[in-house]
Amino acid sequence: MILVADDDMSIRTILTQALTRAGYGVRACANAAQLWRWVQAGEGELIITDVVMPDENAFDLLPRIKKQRPDLPIIVMSAQNTFMTAIKASERGAYDYLPKPFDLRELVAIVGRALATPRGKGHDHDAPVLEGMPLVGRSPAMQEIYRALARLMQTDLTVMITGESGTGKELVARALHDYGRRKNGPFVAINMAAIPRELIESELFGHEKGAFTGANARAVGRFEQAELGTLFLDEIGDMPMEAQTRLLRVLQQGEYTSVGGRQPIKTNVRIVAATNKDLRQSIQSGLFREDLFFRLNVVPLRLPPLRERSEDIPDLASHFFHIAASEGLPLKRLDRDGAERLKRYRFPGNVRELENLTRRLAALYPQEVIGAELIEAEIDFDRPMAADAAAVAAGAGAGAAGPGRLEDASLQMALERHLANIFKLPEGQLPLPGLYHRVLREIEGPLIAAALGATRGNQIRAADLLGLNRNTLRKKVRDLDIQTLRLPR
């Protein structure tokens, strides 16, 4: 018997019909009091309940149900489709959480899995609810993220977060830590792209005094700093091969040695990695170890770009306007036209670009209500493809067709002609040494200049488009003496 509780008669009717067709017996009610009486009487093998009911919130009822009948699986439904709803459902002991509207076939499948799961195999859900809203969005894409995170909170599984720059990968990693069972431990983040390659092993594992020139004292690495907590390895695709080998040993054996050290050091950290690269392509190119990829990719989690969840843009903008107001800027809000205009923009810089835009609007304009005309003053809607071209050139969409995209074949042919000219020398004579770096400089300089031109000289946005760390981009601009290339409007 399945117990259904929802104050909406249509929901009760639909669930009763679907579950009956699937072969289950169903009893349905419209309030928490009746559901509680059934639970006390020992009725039902599974509960499906809405969160908000006339007499009591299901989140207040769930702890009593779990205390009375700890093995009774509970599926929670809610129209309040936020990150915190999914987390509260998990923390209160729910088997699963479904946002409304839901797919009936999916619900019936979840019911089948719940009834087939051995009793007493649930997680410890006694962690207190933390306030705040670290992730924002009610779109179906974000609901899948919330549900995945809720299932992962009380585990130590290694997670690989993928997504374009600016989608919020570190924010998700922090949520996994802050709402998980390691929340009392440290959260330590390291960006592989921001550290010189020769120093990454020392940064990760620490070094002993005298391990290399300049090592005047023992230094603690990020693994030691993150002990009993979470280590977030951002831009893992930029990790050099030597460091990959050492990291693989840690994941396999749970221990490491510092640079210059001989004594193995045991470690107890949760690893969360992130990348905006296609690591499978990097494996084929010999730049990333396949065995390390499988060790890190235990639970893959893809963050959708903002253009795939444009319905979240108004909520996100409101969220960022309130953050700006808490920092002393005037509180702004979007009108309907402004919201619709933003939803039609592609946002190549994703959520980070939207956050920067809201701060500019809050700081530069006296109007309390932000309409389409102010948004159009800050965003060049007629030239979104220049940014796309820079992104493609950086590898974020190679091979995609459409107006404004780089022609891969033409680019390859031009490069082949250039290299052929370089090697047109008398027989037996070769070009001067250093050819690799020379050609790289010839390509890298114009690419960075084009990205800066597309962003009107904004190095932060250009770094996001190219997939580079901002400090790395600034250094390249300085070292290569790059002048901004103004792309045609």
N, C-alpha and C positions, 0 to 999 in steps of 0.2 A: 504493500500500500504506500502510495506517495501522498504526502500532505502538501497542499498548495494554499498559500496565504497571499491575497492581493485584494485591495479594496476596489479595484477596477473589475466590474463584472465581465467585460469583454475579454480581459486577460485571463480571468478564471475559466471562462468558457473555452477559449482557444487552447489553453494548456490542458484542460480536462479532455477535450476531443483528441488532441495530438497524442497524449500519453495513453489514452484508452486504446487508440488505434495501434499503438506500439505494444499493447499487451499488458499494460500496468493497470492496477486498481488505483483510483484517485478519490481523495476527499478534499474539498475546497472550502475555504472560509474567507471572510472579508476583514478579519481583525486579528490582532496578536493574542487577545485573551483566549479566543477559541483554539487557536493553534497551541497555546501553552497547555490548555486542558487536555488536548489530544496527546501531547508529549508526556504529560504527567501520567496519563492512563496507559502509556506504553504503546500507543498506536503509531503506525507508520514506520517504514524502513528508510525513508529519505524525505527531506523537506525542501520545497522551493518557495521562497518568500521574497516579497518586495521589501525594500528598506523602510520607506515612509508609509505607515498605516495610521488610521484615525486615532487609535488609543495608545500606541507605543511604537517607538523606533526599533526596527529589527536589530540594530546594532546593540541596543540595550538588552534585548531579549536573548540574543545568541549566547552570551556567557552563562545564563541560567540553563539554557538547553544543553550546552556542552557539559555543565556540571552534573545535570540530572542524567543525561544519556550521552556520554563522551564519544561513543562510536557512531552516533547518528549523523550521517553526512547531510550538509546543508548547502544548497545553492542559493546565492543571493542575487536578486535582480534589482536594478536601479535605473531611474531616468537621470539621476545626478551623476553624470558620467565623467567624474574627475579622477585624477591620480589618487587622491586621498580616499575616495570611495573604495577603490580596488584594494588599497593598503589596509583600510579598516576591516574590510571583509576578510582579508587574510589573517589579520591580527586577532579577530574575534573567533577564528576557527572555522570559517566557511571552507567548504571543499572547493568551490569555484565561484566566480563572480561573472555575471552577464549584464552588459549595458543594454538598456532599452533604446530603440527596438532591437529585438534579437531574432536570430534565425531558428525556427522551430526544429529543423533537422539537427542543428548544432546542439540545441538544448537536449533533445532526446539522446544524442550520442553521449553527452556529458553525464546524463542520468545513468546510462548503461555502464560507463566507466566507473562512476561513483559506487554503484551497487556491486560491481565486480571487484572493487578494491578491498583487500583484507582490512578488517577493522583494527584500529589501534596503530595504523601506519602513518598517521598525520604528523605534521610538524608541531613544534612547540610554539604556540601563538600567544604567549603571555606578555610579549613586549608591549610597553605602553604606546599609545597613539601619539605621534609627534605632530604638532600643528604646522601650518604653513602649506604652501603649494609649490613644490619645486618644479613640477612639470605642468604645462598648461595646454589644454586642447580637448575638444569633445568629438573630434572626427573619428571615424572607424579605424583609421590607421593608428591614431594615438591610443584608442581603446585596446588594441592588440598589444601595444607596448606596455600599458598599465597592467594588463592581465599577466603578461610575461614577467614583469618585475615583481608583481605580488607573489608569483610562484617561486621566484628566485631569492626572495629576501631572506628566508630562513635556511638557505643552503650556502655552502662554500664553493659551489661549482665555478670553474673558470669561465668567464664571459668574454666574447669577442664582439665589440660594438663597431659596426660599420656605418658609414654615412658621409655625405659631402661635408666640406668645411662649413661650420656655422650652424649645424643641425642640433648641437647640444650634447655631444658625446660625453664630455666631462660631467655635465649636469646629470646625466643618467648614471654614470659611474658613482657619483657622489650620493645619488638617491639609493643605489644598491647598498652602499656603505651605511648611510645615515639611518636607514630603516631596516637594516639587517642585524644579525646577531653579533656582528663585529663593531657595532656603532660606538662602543666604549673604547675601542682601539683607535690608533691614528689612521688618517687617510693621507696617503703620500702619492703625489703625482709627479711624473717625469715625462717630459716631451723629448722624444728621441731626435726630432728635427732641430731642436734648439741647442743641442750640446755637440761640441766637436767630436767627431767619430772616435778620435784617439782617447777621449776621456770618458766615453760611455761606460766602459767596464768598471772604471774607478767610481763613477757616480752610482752605479747600481750596487756594486759589491763592496765598496770601500777599498782602501789600500793601507799597507803597512809603511812605517817609516823607512825611507830609503828605497822604496819599490821602484822609483824612477826619479829622474832629475826634478827637483822641486818638491819632492815628497818629504818634507821636513818633520812630519809628525803623522801618527796614525789618523786616518779619516774614516768616519762611519759612512756606509753606503745607504742607499734608499731601502734596500731589503731590511737592513737592521733597524732603520727608522720606522718602518711599517710593521714591525713585529706585532703579532696578534691583531693586526688591522688589515687594511686593504692597500695594495700597491696598484696604482693606475698607470699603465704603460701606454702613453698617448703616441700616435704616429709610429706604431710598432713596425710599419713597413720600412721605416728609415733606419732601423737597427742594423749595424754592420754585422757581417757574417760571423766574426770572432765572438762578438757578444751574444749572438743567437745560439752558438754552441754552448756557452756557459749558462744561458737562461734555460736551455733544454735540460741540462743536468739538474738544475734546481727543480724544475717541474717533475722530473723523473724520480729524483732521489730525496728531494726535500732538504738539500744542503748545498752549500757553496763554499768557496775559498775566496778570501779577499785578494786583491792584486798584490803580489809579493808575499802572500801568506801561504802556509802549508797546512794549517789546522782546519779541518772542515767545520763549518758553522751551520748548525741546524736552523731551519727557518720555518715559521708558521704564519704565512700571510695568504690572503686571498688575492688572486691575480685577476684584474680586469684590464683588457687590452682594447685599443681602438685604432682605427685607420680609415683614411679616406681613399686608400688605394685598393686595387684589385689584387689581393695577395696571390690568388691562383695564377694570375699573369706574371707576378714577380717570381713565383716558383718556377714557371716555365722558362723565365729569363735567367734563372740561376742566382737570383738576388735574395731569395728567402727560402729557408729550409722547410721542406714539406712536412717532416716529422714534427717540427716546432709548430707549424700551422695547425696540425691536428691536435696537438696538446693545448693550444690556446683556444681553438674553435670548438670547445666542448658545448657551449651554448651560444650560437650565433644570434645576434640581435641587430637588425637593420633599422636605422632611424630614417624615416622618410624625409625627403627634401620638402621645404615649405610649399612648393608648387603642387605637391601631391596631397596637401591638406589645407588648401586655401580657405576652407570654411573656419579654420582656427585663427585666422589672421585678426579678426576683430577682438576676440578674447585676448590674444597675445598682446595686441596694441594697448588694450585697456590695462593689462597687467604691467606693461612697461611704463605707461603713463603714471601709474600709481607708484611704481618704484622711483621714477624721476621726481615725483612730488615729495616722496619721503626724503629725498636728498636735497630738497630746497627749491626745486623748480616748480613753476605754476602747474596745477593739475589741468590736464587737457582731456578731451574726449572726441571721438570720431562721430560725425553725423552719418546718416545712411549712405549718402553719395560718396563720402570719403572712404567708408568701409568697402563699398563695392569697387571703388577705383583701386584700392590696395589689393583686393582679391584678384584683380586682373593682371597684376604685375608678377613677373616670374621669380623675383628675388633670388638672383644667382648667389648672393651671400647668405641666403637662408635666414634663420631666426636672428642671427647676429646682425645682419643688415637691417632687419626690421627694428631691432632694439636701438641701433644707432640712429635710425630715422626718427623714431619717436622722441629720442633725446633732443635731436636737432629741432624738431617741431615744437617741443616744450620750451626750448631755450630761445629760439629766434623769433617766435610769433606771439603777439599779444592776445590773439583770439583764443577764447576758451574752447570753442567748438572748431574742430579741424575738418574742413570740407575738401572736396576733390580738387579745387583750384590751388590750395596750399600744397597738397600732396604733389600735384603736377609741377609745382615750382621747384620741388626738391628732387623729383625723379624724372629722368629723361625717358619717357615711355616710348619715344620714337626710335630709341637706339638701344634696345635690350640685347640685340644680337652681337654687338661688339664685345660685350662681356661674355656671351656664350662662346665666341670664337677664341677668346683668351683661355676660357676654361677647357675647351677642346684641345687647344695647343698644349695645355698642361697635362692632358691625359684624362680629363673628366668627361669623356664622351666621344672618344675617338671612333670614327667610323659612322657616327650618326649622320643621317641625311637631313637636309632642310636648308632654307635660306639663311645666309649669314654664317654657315659652318665652313671650316677650312676644308678644302679639297685635299684629302689625304694623298690621293694618287699624284696630284700636281706638286704637292710639297715634296713627296718622295722623289719624283723625277727631277725637280730642281736641285735637290741635295745630291742626287747621283751625278748630275751634270757637273756640279761644283767640285765634287771629289774627283771626277774623271780629269778635270782640268788641272787639279793639284798634282795628279800622278802622271801628267804628260811631260815626262822628262827624258833625257837621253838614256838609252838602254844601260841598265846597271846602276843608274843613279836614283837615289831615293830622296824624298823631301827632307827638310831639316827636322831634327828630333823635336818632340813636343807637339806632334800633329793633332793628337786627340784633344788636348786642352785648347789648341788654337781653333779647331772647328767648333768645339763646345762654346768657346767665347763668342764666335761669330753668330751662333744660333741663339745663345742665351741672352745676349745683349738686346737684340731687336725684340725678342719675345717679352722681356721684362719692360722694355720701353713701350711696347704696344699695350700691355696690361695697364701700365701707369696712364697711358693716354686714354684708355677706355674708362678709367675711374677718375679722370681729370686730376691726376697727380696724387690721389689719395692712396698712400702706401699701405694702409691697413686693409682697404678693400682689394687692392692689387694683390697683396699677400694671400688673401682668402681665395681669390680667383685662381692664382697659380698653385695653391696648395703648399705654400712655403710658410715657414715661421716668419713673423714680422721682423725680428732681429736679423734673420738670415737675409731677407730681402733688402733691408737697409744697408747691410754690409756689402751685398752684391752691387747695389746702386752706387755705393761709394767706390768700391774696388774697380768696377768696370767703367766708372765715369759715365753713367747712363743718363742721357737726356730724354725727357718725356716726349714720346711720339704722339702727336694729336691726331687721332683717327678722324676721318671725315664724318660729318653729321648726316 
